[in-house]
Amino acid sequence: MNRTLGYQHTIWASYLGYVTQAIVNNLSPLLFLTFQSQYGISLDKITLLITVNFGIQLLVDLASAVLIDRVGYRMGAVAAHVCAALGLAGMAVLPGMTGRLFGSAYAGLLVCVVLYALGGGLIEVLISPIVEACPTEGKAAAMSLLHSFYCWGQMAVVLLSTVFFAAAGVGSWRILCVLWAILPACNAFYFGRVPIRTLEEEHETMPVSQLLRRKLFWVFCALMLCAGASELAMSQWASAFAEAGLHVNKAVGDLAGPCMFAALMGTARVLHARLAERIPLMRFMISCGLLCIGSYLLAVCAPVPLLGLAGCGICGFSVGVMWPGTFSLATETLKGGGTAMFALLSLAGDMGCSLGPTVVGMASVESGDLKGGLMMAVLFPILLCIGMLLWKRLMIGEAERS
């Protein structure tokens, strides 16, 4: 470790880690229709790419609950970024190779998805506890600010990719994949040099068996699942929905759909970081859940495309605090949960990230269009609001017993 690097460098590397995760989760959706036309891949197979991505990530979350403390935060973070870089760069070459060798470009895409999903899963498990363990004040605000970099990363992916396509053409998408792989490759080196503490140095760790016996832990798992599903159901399909469902061109669809979604999601997280000490987190999250319900209904039922695009953007603001807010509530309520708690909550969140877009894709196939699929996704913010009320009830019960 280079002694000249302080914990601020650790936080900067963590910010770049969330930008990397944004690249992993949001670059491929911009290319879904390109994959369909160039490789002849059907909608159900495109849906499977999303499912595999988040399915692998949740398996990594599950394994991390046991393995990360043995491997160490540093090795895990470096490995995460190497896998992400290989998966992103691989999209430029592997589909063509497998297409020529085996007659299936889709197989090459699946290999790339597995690689960058391994990286994304490790990033989700490791970055939040790394920042939580840094010797800083205002943990809830710091968590929201950290997660806002996922949003800025998502915006960068959409904006810079759109500029690239305008300049070089969509046919040059392979070059774009290689360019985006540079950031995780560099951040792997950065994480090899910054100082890293563990949560065990901050609090006495709660045994996993004790954690699993807490009703509140399972409520947090449900909240994470609904948060992930509410967010990804819209963000993964926003580009395709704008093009196919609202009938706008790709550039407008990408900028006004996923880009506005990311901008408002990041704004919500920065806003919460500033207001964390003034507005109770529960009130903030329930308000956002209700707004999320309205945004999905607006996107689906709007009579004109402009209002439908506005619904996509408002959805981004509404889901902004759900994921980091649940982490903050869990850290405050279940002190000593340690790396295992973050890993298991990430597992629940990634289950939601897989479930939400998959439900939208399957429902879209059944209904014949993406509007029918997105209408199904309104169930997730409804369940999140119910979960927040259950959390409050359990907290009141524990306070009365003590």
VMD Tcl script that draws the C-alpha trace (Angstrom):
set ca {
  {0.00 0.00 0.00}
  {1.26 3.51 -0.86}
  {1.35 5.44 2.41}
  {0.84 8.77 0.62}
  {-2.74 7.78 -0.26}
  {-5.35 8.56 2.40}
  {-8.94 7.48 2.93}
  {-10.21 10.19 0.58}
  {-8.58 8.16 -2.21}
  {-10.49 5.12 -0.94}
  {-13.72 7.05 -1.28}
  {-12.79 8.28 -4.77}
  {-11.97 4.72 -5.85}
  {-15.33 3.65 -4.43}
  {-17.10 6.36 -6.44}
  {-15.43 4.99 -9.58}
  {-16.51 1.51 -8.47}
  {-20.14 2.56 -8.64}
  {-19.52 4.21 -12.02}
  {-18.16 0.82 -13.13}
  {-21.30 -0.90 -11.92}
  {-23.38 1.63 -13.85}
  {-21.45 0.75 -17.01}
  {-21.98 -2.97 -16.38}
  {-25.73 -2.60 -15.89}
  {-26.56 0.07 -18.46}
  {-24.33 -0.28 -21.52}
  {-25.94 -3.47 -22.87}
  {-29.54 -2.13 -22.69}
  {-28.53 0.66 -25.09}
  {-27.57 -2.07 -27.55}
  {-30.57 -4.40 -27.14}
  {-32.22 -3.40 -30.41}
  {-28.81 -3.50 -32.14}
  {-28.31 -7.07 -30.90}
  {-31.79 -7.94 -32.14}
  {-31.19 -6.62 -35.64}
  {-27.52 -7.61 -36.07}
  {-27.61 -11.08 -34.51}
  {-31.30 -11.94 -34.92}
  {-31.83 -12.32 -31.16}
  {-35.45 -12.49 -30.00}
  {-36.99 -10.43 -27.19}
  {-37.12 -13.40 -24.82}
  {-33.38 -14.02 -25.31}
  {-32.66 -10.33 -24.71}
  {-34.65 -10.68 -21.48}
  {-32.47 -13.67 -20.58}
  {-29.34 -11.48 -20.82}
  {-30.78 -9.24 -18.09}
  {-31.80 -12.24 -16.00}
  {-28.35 -13.85 -16.29}
  {-26.62 -10.58 -15.40}
  {-28.47 -10.11 -12.15}
  {-28.75 -13.84 -11.49}
  {-24.95 -14.13 -11.49}
  {-24.72 -11.03 -9.33}
  {-27.04 -12.52 -6.72}
  {-25.04 -15.77 -6.66}
  {-21.91 -13.69 -6.05}
  {-23.75 -11.89 -3.24}
  {-24.62 -15.22 -1.64}
  {-21.07 -16.58 -1.89}
  {-19.62 -13.31 -0.61}
  {-21.43 -13.65 2.72}
  {-18.99 -16.49 3.46}
  {-15.93 -15.84 1.29}
  {-15.18 -12.10 1.33}
  {-13.89 -12.00 4.91}
  {-11.45 -14.77 3.96}
  {-10.33 -13.28 0.66}
  {-10.21 -9.69 1.86}
  {-11.79 -6.46 0.64}
  {-8.80 -5.41 -1.45}
  {-8.43 -8.62 -3.47}
  {-12.18 -8.76 -3.99}
  {-12.34 -5.16 -5.24}
  {-9.45 -5.64 -7.66}
  {-10.91 -8.90 -9.00}
  {-14.31 -7.22 -9.44}
  {-12.90 -4.53 -11.70}
  {-10.78 -6.96 -13.71}
  {-13.87 -9.12 -14.42}
  {-15.90 -6.05 -15.39}
  {-13.19 -4.88 -17.79}
  {-12.90 -8.31 -19.42}
  {-16.66 -8.66 -19.85}
  {-17.12 -5.20 -21.38}
  {-14.17 -5.52 -23.75}
  {-15.20 -9.07 -24.59}
  {-18.50 -7.87 -26.10}
  {-16.44 -6.40 -28.92}
  {-14.93 -9.73 -29.97}
  {-16.57 -12.79 -28.38}
  {-19.98 -12.69 -30.18}
  {-18.21 -12.59 -33.53}
  {-15.86 -15.42 -32.53}
  {-18.62 -17.72 -31.26}
  {-20.74 -16.83 -34.26}
  {-18.02 -17.99 -36.65}
  {-16.99 -21.04 -34.62}
  {-20.34 -22.31 -33.30}
  {-22.93 -20.40 -35.30}
  {-24.16 -18.58 -32.19}
  {-23.19 -14.99 -31.47}
  {-25.58 -15.17 -28.52}
  {-23.25 -17.61 -26.74}
  {-20.47 -15.01 -26.84}
  {-22.78 -12.39 -25.40}
  {-23.70 -14.73 -22.55}
  {-20.01 -15.30 -21.69}
  {-19.45 -11.54 -21.55}
  {-22.53 -11.06 -19.38}
  {-21.27 -13.70 -16.93}
  {-17.86 -12.00 -16.70}
  {-19.08 -8.48 -16.07}
  {-21.85 -9.76 -13.79}
  {-19.17 -11.33 -11.56}
  {-17.56 -7.91 -11.33}
  {-20.85 -6.13 -10.71}
  {-21.83 -8.53 -7.94}
  {-18.53 -8.09 -6.11}
  {-18.72 -4.31 -6.46}
  {-22.21 -4.25 -4.95}
  {-21.11 -6.34 -1.97}
  {-17.81 -4.59 -1.29}
  {-18.04 -0.87 -2.05}
  {-20.73 0.06 0.49}
  {-18.99 -1.63 3.48}
  {-15.62 -0.21 2.36}
  {-17.07 3.32 2.54}
  {-19.01 2.51 5.72}
  {-15.73 1.43 7.37}
  {-13.86 4.62 6.38}
  {-13.26 6.96 9.36}
  {-15.82 9.59 8.29}
  {-18.90 11.24 9.82}
  {-22.49 11.31 8.52}
  {-22.73 7.73 7.33}
  {-26.29 7.97 5.92}
  {-25.43 11.06 3.88}
  {-22.17 9.46 2.74}
  {-24.06 6.35 1.61}
  {-26.53 8.37 -0.47}
  {-23.71 10.40 -2.02}
  {-21.78 7.21 -2.82}
  {-24.78 5.65 -4.53}
  {-25.38 8.85 -6.49}
  {-22.24 8.02 -8.46}
  {-24.06 5.03 -9.90}
  {-26.51 7.56 -11.34}
  {-23.82 9.87 -12.69}
  {-22.17 6.79 -14.19}
  {-25.44 5.79 -15.81}
  {-25.82 9.31 -17.21}
  {-22.27 9.23 -18.54}
  {-22.91 5.88 -20.23}
  {-26.03 7.19 -21.97}
  {-24.72 10.67 -22.88}
  {-21.24 9.69 -24.02}
  {-22.54 6.63 -25.85}
  {-25.13 8.77 -27.64}
  {-22.43 11.27 -28.65}
  {-20.24 8.38 -29.83}
  {-23.06 6.89 -31.91}
  {-23.79 10.29 -33.45}
  {-20.13 10.74 -34.39}
  {-19.10 7.20 -35.34}
  {-22.42 5.47 -36.01}
  {-24.16 2.66 -34.15}
  {-22.17 0.20 -36.27}
  {-19.05 1.13 -34.28}
  {-20.53 -0.12 -31.00}
  {-17.67 -2.62 -30.52}
  {-15.15 0.22 -30.19}
  {-17.41 1.82 -27.59}
  {-17.39 -1.37 -25.47}
  {-13.58 -1.38 -25.44}
  {-13.46 2.30 -24.48}
  {-15.82 1.75 -21.53}
  {-13.65 -1.16 -20.35}
  {-10.73 1.21 -19.72}
  {-12.25 2.71 -16.56}
  {-12.63 -0.54 -14.56}
  {-9.17 -1.64 -15.72}
  {-7.64 1.56 -14.28}
  {-9.72 1.39 -11.11}
  {-8.48 -2.15 -10.44}
  {-4.99 -0.66 -10.16}
  {-6.29 2.20 -7.97}
  {-7.94 -0.20 -5.51}
  {-4.65 -2.05 -5.22}
  {-3.06 1.05 -3.65}
  {-5.65 2.80 -1.45}
  {-5.99 2.14 2.32}
  {-8.92 -0.14 3.19}
  {-10.48 -0.86 6.58}
  {-13.09 -3.50 7.38}
  {-16.38 -3.26 9.25}
  {-15.00 -5.61 11.89}
  {-12.66 -2.78 12.90}
  {-15.72 -0.53 13.45}
  {-18.17 -2.80 15.34}
  {-18.25 -6.20 16.97}
  {-19.68 -8.51 14.33}
  {-23.07 -10.17 14.83}
  {-23.09 -13.92 14.03}
  {-24.93 -14.70 10.80}
  {-27.24 -17.09 12.65}
  {-28.30 -14.27 14.97}
  {-28.80 -11.93 12.02}
  {-31.06 -14.44 10.28}
  {-33.24 -14.74 13.38}
  {-34.09 -11.02 13.37}
  {-37.47 -10.22 11.80}
  {-36.18 -6.78 10.90}
  {-33.46 -8.31 8.75}
  {-36.04 -10.07 6.59}
  {-38.04 -6.86 6.27}
  {-34.88 -5.16 5.01}
  {-34.40 -8.01 2.52}
  {-37.93 -7.43 1.22}
  {-37.29 -3.69 0.98}
  {-34.08 -4.28 -0.97}
  {-35.85 -6.65 -3.37}
  {-38.59 -4.09 -4.04}
  {-36.03 -1.26 -4.37}
  {-34.00 -3.18 -6.95}
  {-37.07 -4.27 -8.89}
  {-38.64 -0.78 -8.89}
  {-35.43 0.76 -10.21}
  {-34.27 -1.77 -12.78}
  {-37.69 -2.59 -14.22}
  {-37.74 0.93 -15.62}
  {-34.05 1.66 -16.21}
  {-33.34 -1.59 -18.10}
  {-36.28 -1.13 -20.45}
  {-36.46 2.69 -20.69}
  {-34.46 2.92 -23.92}
  {-36.38 0.15 -25.68}
  {-39.69 1.47 -24.25}
  {-39.02 4.96 -25.60}
  {-38.16 3.62 -29.06}
  {-40.73 0.85 -29.45}
  {-43.49 1.94 -27.06}
  {-43.41 5.72 -27.42}
  {-42.12 5.71 -31.05}
  {-39.28 8.22 -30.69}
  {-35.87 7.85 -32.35}
  {-32.93 6.23 -30.53}
  {-31.06 9.43 -29.63}
  {-34.18 11.08 -28.17}
  {-35.22 7.85 -26.48}
  {-31.83 7.34 -24.80}
  {-31.52 10.97 -23.67}
  {-35.09 11.48 -22.48}
  {-35.54 7.93 -21.13}
  {-32.60 6.31 -19.28}
  {-30.53 9.52 -19.19}
  {-33.24 11.60 -17.52}
  {-33.98 8.62 -15.27}
  {-30.35 8.56 -14.09}
  {-30.10 12.35 -13.70}
  {-33.14 12.56 -11.45}
  {-32.14 9.44 -9.50}
  {-28.75 11.02 -8.77}
  {-30.41 14.30 -7.87}
  {-32.63 12.51 -5.33}
  {-29.57 10.90 -3.71}
  {-27.62 14.15 -3.48}
  {-30.72 15.90 -2.14}
  {-31.13 13.23 0.51}
  {-27.44 13.52 1.44}
  {-28.06 17.21 2.20}
  {-31.41 16.72 3.96}
  {-30.65 13.46 5.80}
  {-30.57 15.14 9.21}
  {-33.76 17.15 8.65}
  {-36.22 14.69 7.08}
  {-36.82 11.25 8.65}
  {-35.70 8.56 6.25}
  {-38.93 6.60 6.60}
  {-41.04 9.59 5.51}
  {-38.67 10.18 2.59}
  {-38.86 6.57 1.43}
  {-42.65 6.20 1.67}
  {-43.11 9.47 -0.22}
  {-40.77 8.17 -2.90}
  {-42.65 4.86 -3.07}
  {-45.94 6.67 -3.72}
  {-44.26 8.87 -6.33}
  {-42.85 5.74 -7.99}
  {-46.34 4.24 -8.32}
  {-47.53 7.44 -10.00}
  {-44.53 7.58 -12.34}
  {-45.11 4.05 -13.67}
  {-48.77 4.81 -14.27}
  {-47.84 8.05 -16.06}
  {-45.28 6.31 -18.29}
  {-47.75 3.61 -19.30}
  {-51.00 5.58 -19.51}
  {-49.81 8.96 -20.82}
  {-51.72 9.99 -23.96}
  {-48.66 11.63 -25.57}
  {-44.99 10.49 -25.73}
  {-43.70 13.59 -23.89}
  {-45.67 12.70 -20.76}
  {-44.57 9.07 -21.07}
  {-40.93 10.16 -21.12}
  {-41.62 12.40 -18.12}
  {-42.90 9.32 -16.29}
  {-39.60 7.53 -16.99}
  {-37.64 10.46 -15.56}
  {-39.82 10.91 -12.47}
  {-39.42 7.20 -11.78}
  {-35.66 7.81 -11.54}
  {-36.17 10.47 -8.84}
  {-38.64 8.28 -6.96}
  {-36.33 5.25 -6.69}
  {-33.21 7.26 -5.83}
  {-33.23 6.81 -2.06}
  {-34.78 3.33 -1.91}
  {-31.54 1.29 -2.21}
  {-29.07 3.42 -0.17}
  {-31.85 4.29 2.27}
  {-32.47 0.63 3.04}
  {-28.72 0.10 3.57}
  {-28.64 3.06 5.97}
  {-31.67 1.84 7.94}
  {-30.20 -1.65 8.20}
  {-26.78 -0.37 9.31}
  {-28.38 1.81 11.98}
  {-30.88 -0.81 13.18}
  {-28.78 -4.00 12.98}
  {-25.44 -2.80 14.31}
  {-22.71 -5.37 13.89}
  {-24.33 -6.99 10.85}
  {-20.95 -6.71 9.12}
  {-20.01 -7.85 5.66}
  {-22.49 -10.74 5.77}
  {-25.40 -8.32 6.22}
  {-24.30 -6.20 3.26}
  {-23.79 -9.31 1.15}
  {-27.21 -10.76 1.98}
  {-29.00 -7.44 1.50}
  {-27.19 -7.06 -1.82}
  {-28.40 -10.56 -2.67}
  {-31.99 -9.50 -2.00}
  {-31.48 -6.31 -3.99}
  {-30.02 -8.16 -6.95}
  {-32.89 -10.63 -6.83}
  {-35.11 -7.59 -7.30}
  {-32.85 -6.28 -10.07}
  {-33.30 -9.59 -11.86}
  {-36.98 -10.02 -11.04}
  {-38.15 -6.55 -12.04}
  {-36.85 -6.46 -15.65}
  {-37.68 -10.16 -16.11}
  {-41.30 -9.59 -15.06}
  {-41.50 -6.66 -17.47}
  {-40.01 -8.72 -20.31}
  {-42.26 -11.74 -19.72}
  {-45.38 -9.63 -19.28}
  {-44.49 -7.71 -22.44}
  {-44.32 -10.94 -24.42}
  {-47.72 -11.99 -23.05}
  {-49.39 -8.62 -23.61}
  {-47.71 -7.89 -26.93}
  {-46.04 -4.59 -25.95}
  {-43.79 -3.03 -23.29}
  {-46.60 -0.94 -21.80}
  {-48.28 -4.07 -20.51}
  {-44.97 -5.22 -19.02}
  {-44.30 -1.93 -17.25}
  {-47.80 -1.92 -15.79}
  {-46.92 -5.10 -13.90}
  {-43.90 -3.39 -12.33}
  {-46.12 -1.02 -10.31}
  {-46.52 -3.88 -7.81}
  {-42.96 -3.39 -6.54}
  {-43.25 0.18 -5.16}
  {-46.61 -0.77 -3.65}
  {-44.93 -3.62 -1.75}
  {-42.09 -1.32 -0.70}
  {-44.53 1.09 0.96}
  {-46.14 -1.82 2.78}
  {-42.69 -3.00 3.90}
  {-41.82 0.43 5.33}
  {-45.00 0.40 7.42}
  {-44.13 -3.09 8.66}
  {-40.62 -1.87 9.59}
  {-42.13 0.96 11.64}
  {-44.47 -1.47 13.41}
  {-41.59 -3.82 14.31}
  {-39.46 -0.92 15.56}
  {-42.29 0.26 17.80}
  {-42.71 -3.30 19.11}
  {-38.99 -3.61 19.92}
  {-39.01 -0.22 21.66}
  {-41.98 -1.24 23.82}
  {-40.31 -4.53 24.79}
  {-37.09 -2.79 25.78}
}
mol new
graphics top color blue
foreach p $ca { graphics top sphere $p radius 0.5 }
foreach p [lrange $ca 0 end-1] q [lrange $ca 1 end] { graphics top cylinder $p $q radius 0.2 }
display resetview
